[in-house]
């Protein structure tokens, strides 16, 4: 079985300072500590996944293709650093428009990855900056780590690798 690290996107991987919705490449800024942290995690044998709510799609603020362009941009940055993301899961829904099963705090995407990638939930983690991230992690049976928005995740990744969390 594999061990995995799940990450929220906005406020964890990239800065959401000054923007509620990040859907333009020019607004996409990687947070401090992400590159070395993800390198360390992958070197320790963890698979990487992104699980993100993108409710602006349902609200008509931006499109799925806008999200895919931002994700392609992120993946190209990470690939240059030899960091591989197994899968980016995003929920395009919003409860103000219609209910769904994939929007966090529902654990749908985390549970899907656990099954699809043969992940050991007892050795896996989710880092998020919202209570709904942690609720989704716990509902999927993995450990949730709550950070402040745009906080450097290095200390948490060091603790994961050392088995301290």
C-alpha positions as CSV (number, residue, x, y, z in Angstrom):
1,X,0.0,0.0,0.0
2,X,1.0,3.6,-0.7
3,X,1.2,6.5,1.6
4,X,0.0,9.9,0.4
5,X,-0.2,13.6,1.1
6,X,-3.3,15.4,0.0
7,X,-3.1,19.2,-0.3
8,X,-5.7,21.9,-0.6
9,X,-4.8,24.3,-3.4
10,X,-5.6,28.0,-2.7
11,X,-4.0,29.1,0.6
12,X,-1.8,26.0,0.9
13,X,0.0,25.5,-2.4
14,X,-0.5,29.0,-3.8
15,X,-1.2,32.3,-2.2
16,X,-4.8,33.5,-2.0
17,X,-3.9,36.8,-0.5
18,X,-5.9,39.6,-2.1
19,X,-8.0,37.1,-4.2
20,X,-10.9,34.9,-3.1
21,X,-10.8,33.0,-6.4
22,X,-7.6,32.2,-8.2
23,X,-8.3,31.4,-11.8
24,X,-5.8,33.5,-13.8
25,X,-2.1,32.4,-14.2
26,X,-1.0,36.0,-13.4
27,X,-2.7,35.7,-10.0
28,X,-1.1,32.3,-9.2
29,X,1.9,32.6,-6.8
30,X,3.4,29.5,-5.2
31,X,3.6,29.8,-1.4
32,X,7.0,29.9,0.3
33,X,8.3,26.4,1.2
34,X,6.1,24.5,-1.2
35,X,8.8,23.3,-3.6
36,X,11.3,22.0,-1.0
37,X,8.5,20.5,1.1
38,X,7.0,18.6,-1.8
39,X,10.5,17.4,-2.8
40,X,11.1,16.1,0.7
41,X,7.7,14.4,0.8
42,X,8.1,12.6,-2.5
43,X,11.7,11.6,-1.6
44,X,10.1,9.9,1.5
45,X,7.9,7.9,-0.8
46,X,4.6,9.8,-0.5
47,X,2.2,10.2,-3.5
48,X,0.9,13.7,-3.9
49,X,-2.7,14.7,-4.6
50,X,-4.5,18.1,-4.8
51,X,-8.1,18.3,-3.7
52,X,-9.7,21.7,-4.2
53,X,-13.1,23.2,-4.2
54,X,-13.6,25.5,-7.2
55,X,-17.1,26.9,-6.6
56,X,-16.5,29.9,-8.8
57,X,-17.2,27.6,-11.8
58,X,-20.8,26.9,-10.6
59,X,-21.2,30.6,-9.8
60,X,-20.2,31.5,-13.4
61,X,-17.2,33.5,-12.3
62,X,-14.7,31.4,-14.2
63,X,-14.7,28.2,-16.3
64,X,-13.3,24.7,-16.0
65,X,-10.8,25.6,-18.7
66,X,-9.6,28.5,-16.6
67,X,-9.0,26.0,-13.7
68,X,-7.3,23.6,-16.1
69,X,-5.0,26.3,-17.4
70,X,-3.9,27.2,-13.8
71,X,-3.4,23.5,-13.0
72,X,-1.3,23.0,-16.2
73,X,0.8,26.1,-15.1
74,X,1.2,24.6,-11.6
75,X,2.2,21.2,-12.9
76,X,4.8,22.7,-15.3
77,X,6.4,24.5,-12.4
78,X,6.5,21.3,-10.3
79,X,7.7,19.1,-13.1
80,X,10.7,21.4,-13.5
81,X,11.5,20.6,-9.9
82,X,10.9,16.8,-10.5
83,X,7.8,16.9,-8.3
84,X,4.9,14.7,-9.6
85,X,1.3,15.2,-8.7
86,X,-0.6,12.0,-9.1
87,X,-4.0,13.6,-9.6
88,X,-5.7,17.0,-9.1
89,X,-9.3,16.6,-8.0
90,X,-11.5,19.7,-8.2
91,X,-15.1,20.2,-7.4
92,X,-16.8,22.6,-9.8
93,X,-19.9,22.8,-7.7
94,X,-21.1,25.2,-5.0
95,X,-23.9,24.6,-2.4
96,X,-25.5,28.0,-3.3
97,X,-26.2,26.6,-6.8
98,X,-26.6,22.8,-6.3
99,X,-25.6,20.2,-3.8
100,X,-23.0,17.6,-4.7
101,X,-21.0,14.7,-3.2
102,X,-17.6,15.9,-4.2
103,X,-17.3,19.3,-2.5
104,X,-15.2,19.3,0.7
105,X,-16.0,18.7,3.5
106,X,-17.3,15.6,1.7
107,X,-14.5,13.0,1.5
108,X,-15.4,11.8,-2.0
109,X,-12.2,12.6,-3.8
110,X,-9.9,11.5,-1.0
111,X,-11.8,8.2,-0.7
112,X,-11.6,7.8,-4.5
113,X,-7.8,8.3,-4.5
114,X,-7.5,5.8,-1.6
115,X,-9.2,3.2,-3.6
116,X,-7.7,4.0,-7.1
117,X,-4.1,4.3,-5.8
118,X,-4.2,1.6,-3.1
119,X,-3.4,4.2,-0.4
120,X,-2.9,3.3,3.3
121,X,-5.1,5.8,5.0
122,X,-3.3,5.2,8.4
123,X,-0.1,6.6,6.8
124,X,-1.6,9.4,4.9
125,X,-2.3,13.1,5.5
126,X,-4.2,16.2,4.3
127,X,-2.9,19.7,4.7
128,X,-5.5,22.4,4.4
129,X,-6.3,25.9,5.6
130,X,-10.0,25.4,6.2
131,X,-12.0,23.4,8.7
132,X,-13.7,21.7,5.7
133,X,-10.3,20.3,4.6
134,X,-9.8,18.7,7.9
135,X,-13.4,17.4,8.1
136,X,-12.9,15.8,4.7
137,X,-9.6,14.2,5.8
138,X,-11.1,12.8,9.0
139,X,-14.2,11.5,7.2
140,X,-11.9,9.7,4.8
141,X,-9.9,8.2,7.7
142,X,-6.7,10.2,7.2
143,X,-4.9,12.7,9.5
144,X,-5.8,16.3,8.8
145,X,-3.3,19.1,9.4
146,X,-4.8,22.6,9.7
147,X,-2.6,25.5,8.8
148,X,-3.0,29.2,8.6
149,X,-3.8,30.5,5.1
150,X,-0.5,30.9,3.1
151,X,1.6,29.4,5.9
152,X,4.9,27.7,5.0
153,X,4.2,24.0,5.3
154,X,7.8,23.0,5.7
155,X,7.6,22.2,9.4
156,X,4.6,20.0,8.9
157,X,6.2,18.1,6.1
158,X,9.4,17.6,8.2
159,X,7.2,16.2,11.0
160,X,5.4,13.9,8.5
161,X,8.6,12.5,7.1
162,X,10.0,12.0,10.7
163,X,6.8,10.3,11.8
164,X,6.1,12.9,14.4
165,X,2.5,13.6,13.4
